[in-house]
């Protein structure tokens, strides 16, 4: 903060917006990939139309800055609501300070609109914009409005939905709601632009396992067990790329090594687009970004929703592709290695079914979400 109490502009903002002033669009997103990647995809769509953008994020978001040097980043105080009185007081203090920081920043930047991508870290910029009477758009990645977006929805100009399920939106908010889809990275969209190649009856079968941003411990035990229960001829065909928690990776690696399974295990899969391109089947949690990327990439999937959300948002997300015939869903509470092995054997034995699921995935969700969302913003 400068000596006069105001916030300086991002160091590269002026150089990126030289010439006649064009009011920018400000994107507000927390530092997780599920919020950040849709924001970056929208940024590219807006930049392609000559609209400058800047990003307001929390401290975690700065880890993406080197990947997007042409997008000005600005960090304000923000935090996610956590359990416990002291934690809640700290979060409230951080958000109040963040709103003040964002308020002065928005007065400097004079944006035409602010777009919030959900989560409590999007609070400061969106609430500051609403106080300044700047149009705001809330983008919801999940099939169920998140708590943060619910709290900001009354003051929003528009609410952009990723998944086509208006039933989860209250009647009084539907007049603001529009289904745009969830913007995805261009390299994911490029995967879906190519035809899915089903596995040969006796050829390699490439299995991709993603467990969400934190990994899923249940996958590290159940999936190796399920693979071990497959008939030998099927087991020999499998190649696995799997995300594991750091605490689970040694156990999972030992299980695959004992079976002689070709397995690449990572705490974070950095080349997701390439792995989508290579895989025949995905097993994953059903967070919003994963569901959208699965659909846009056109890959068949088995989803195991995270079971502990009160609103069961991941279950609702997965049902969108299940109803489309693009995915199967298994409940973690009843998930057994035996059941998963039967499902894997069924799919491995039926390449035509996998191809049908892949095609259904490609048709299930909007593939031009970045353009649609940009249209909404520029039409305010």
N, C-alpha and C positions, 0 to 999 in steps of 0.2 A: 504494500500500500504506500502511495506517495505521501509527501509531507502535508499535502492539502486534504488528505483523508480519502482521496479517490484512488481507483485502481488503474495502473498503467495498462495500455493495450498490449496484447501479445506481441512479442518482438517482431514477428514477420507479418503482422496484419497490414500495416501501411503498404509494404512493398507488394503484397499480393493483391491490393485493391487500389492501385494507382489509377489516375485518370478520373473521369467524372464519377461522382459518388453513386454507387448502386447499393441500396440498402441490403445488407446481408441477411441470410437466414441463420439463426443460431440453433445448434443442435445440443441437446442436454442429455447426457447418458452416463450411467455409472460404469465402473471399470471392468465389467464382465463381458465376455465375448457375445453373450446373448443380447446385450443391449448395444454394445459398441459396433459390431459388424453391420447390423441394419443401418445404424447411423452413418457409417462410412459409405455404405452402398448408396444411401440417399444423397450424401455429400457429392458423390461423383455425378449423379443424375442432375443435381442442381448446377454444379460447375459446368457440365456440358451445355447448359442453357445460358451460361454467362452470369450466373448468380453466385456471388461470393458467399462463403460459409465460414463459420468458426465453431469450435466445440468447447462447451463448458462441461467439465467432468470433475470427478473426485480424484484423490491422489493415486488411486489404482490405475486410472485411465492413462496416465503418462507413459506407461509401459508400451503403449501403441504408437507413441508420437514419432518414433524413428521410422515407422512404416508409412507414415503419411506426412512427410515434411512440408507439403503444400497446404495443409489444413492448420490454421492457427489453433493451438490448444490453450485453454485457460482453466486453471484449477481453483475451485472454491471449497470451503469447508462443507463436508457432508458425510453422512454415515448411514448405515442400515439399522433399522429398529431391531434391538436385541432384547432378550429376556432380562429381567432384573431391574429394580428401581434405579440404581446408580447408572446402569448402562442406558436406560431410557432418558435420564436427565442429561447425560453426556450427549446422546444423540440429538436431543432437543436443542441443547446449546450450540452444537455444531451446525444444525440446520438454520438456526436463527442467524448465526454469524455468516453462514453461506448465503442466505437470502440477502443480507446487507451487502456482501461482496458482489453478488450477481446484480443487484439493483444498480449500483454505481457503474458496473461494467456495461450493462445494457444501455444506460444513459449515454455512455461513450460511443457504443457501437451503432446505436439507432437502427436496430433490425426491423425488417418488415414482418417477421414472425419468429417465434421460438417453438421448437419441436422437442417434446419430451419423450424419451424412450422407456419410461417406466422405472420402477425402483426408487427408493428414497433419495439416492444421489441426484435424481432428476428434479427433486423438489425446488432447490434454491432458484434456478433459472426460470422455471415455469411459474412459480409463485411471484417472483419479482416481476416477470413480464405481465402477469395478470394485474398486479398492483399498478403497473405503468400503462395499462390498457393496450398492451401490444398483443396482437392475435396469437393464440397458442393452439397447437395441435398436439394431442396425446396419441402416441402410437402404442398399441397393446399387442405384444407378441403372442401371448397365450390366448386360449379359447375363453378364458375367464378373466375378467378385469382384475388386475392386481390391486393390492391394498393402496398403494401409492397413487395409482391412476384413479381409483375410486374417490380418493380424497381431493384430487385436483379436477375431477371431471366437471363439477358444477360451473367452474369458471373457464373451462376450455371452450374454444371456438368450434373445433371439430375433434372427433375421436376416430382414429383410423384403426381398423381391426385387421389382424392378420388372417384369421380363420373365419370361414363363413357361417358363424353360429350366433345370430342375433338374440337367440333365446337367453343368452347369459347377460345381456345388456338390459338394464331396467327401462321401463316404458318411457320415463321422462328424459332419458339420455339418447333414445333411438333417433330422435330428430337431428342429433349432432353426429351420429355414427355413419361411417362409410367403410365398406370392405375394400381395402387396398392390397392385401397380402403383406407378407413380411419380406422386405428387401434382403437379398442374399448376395454374397460375393460373386463377382463375374466369373471366377474360376470354378465355382460350383455350378453356375448356370451353364457353363461350357460343357460340363460333364453330361447334363441332361440334353444338350443339343445333339449328342451322339446316341446311336441305338444301343440299347442294352444287349450285351452278348451273353446269352445263357451258358452255363457250364456244360461241357460235353459229358456224356453219360459216364465215361471212365476217366475224365480229365480232372485237373486241379479244381478245387472249390475254395474260393477265397472268402473268408469270414472276417468282417470288421466289427469290432466291439467297442462301443463308446459309452462311457458312464457318466456323462455330464461334467461340469466344470471341476467337480471334486472327485470324480471317479465313483465307482460303486463296488463296495466290498463283496456284495453278494455275487457279482459277476465273476470275481476272481476265484471263487470256490465252485459255484454251480456250473459254469461253462466248461472248465476242464473236466469236471465229473461227467457232464453230459457227453462231451466228445469221447471220453473213455468208454462210454456205454454203446457207442455206435458199432455196427459190424465192422470188422477189420477193413474190408474193401472200401468202406466209406471213410473210415478214420485215416487211411493212407492218403486220401485225396485232399484232406483239409490243410489249408495254410491260414494262420490266424495273425491278425494285427489287433492288439487289444490294449486299451487304456486300463491301467490299474493304479490303485492308491500305492504310494511308496511303501507303506507297511505291508502290502499284500503281494508285491511283485515277486519276491523271492519264492514264496509258496506256490504261486501260479506257475512260475518258470520251472520249478522242480516237477510239478505235475505234468506239464507238457513235455519236458525232457524225458521223463520216465516212459511216456508213451511214444516218444520219437516224433512228436508233432513239430512241424516247422512253425514257430511262433515268435513274433516280434512284440515285445511287451514294453510299453512306455507309460510314464506317469502323465504325459501330455502329448497327444499326437499332433505334431506340428504341420504335417502335410495332409490334412483332412481331404482337400479336393482330390489329390492324387489317389488316396485310399478309397474314396467314393468311386472314382473312375475304375479302380482295379477290382473292387469287391463284387461278389455275387449275391451276398446277403449281409444285412446289417442287423446286429442286436444292440439295442441301446435304450437308455432312458428316453422319455418323450417330452423333453423340454421343447419350448416353442421353436427355437432355432434349429434343433436337430430334426424335428418333424418337417419344418419347411425345407431345409436343405435336402432331406431324404426325398421329398416330393419333387423338388426342382431338379435334383440329380437323377431322378427316375430309378430308384433302387428299392427292391423289396425289403421288408423289415419285420423283425419281431421286436415289439416294444414291451418293456417292463417298466411301467410308470413308477416314479418315486411315490411311495405310499403315504408319506407323512404330512403332505400339505392338507390343510383343513378343507380347502375348496376342491381338492382332487384335480387340480388344473392339468397335471400331466396325463391323467386318465382321459379327461375331456379332449385334450390335444390329440392323443393317440386315436381316439374314436373317429376322428375326421378321416384318417387314412384307412382305418379298419372298415368303415362304412363304404369307402370307395373301392374296396377290394385290393388295396395296395399293401396291407400290413396285417399281421397277427398281433394280438395283445395277450400277455400273460401276467397274472397278478402275482406280485412278489410274495404275498402272504401264503399262497398255495404253490409257489414255484418249487418244483423238485427236479433233480437232474434227470430222472426217468421221463418226466413229461417233456422236458426240453429236448432230450435225445430223440423222442418220437417225432417231435415237430421238425427237428433238423433232418432226420432220416426221410420224412415225408417230402420235404422241399428238395433235398438233394436228389431224390429219386424222380423228381418231376420238373425237369427244366422248363417245360411249357408253362407250368403254373408260375414259376419264378418270372418268366418273361411277361406273362399276363399281369402279374402284380407290378412289375416295373413300369409297364405301359400305363396301368391305372394310376400309379404314383405321379407320372409325368402330367397326367390330365387333371389331377385332383385340386391343385392350388394355382393361384395366379403366378405367372412366370415373369410378369413385367411390373412387379410391385414397386420398384424404385420409381418408375415413370408415373405410376398411378398416385403414389404418395406425393411426388413433386407437383403433379397436377393439382392436387388438393391444396397444397400450400400456396402455390402461385395463383390459385383461384380465389383466395380469401379477399 
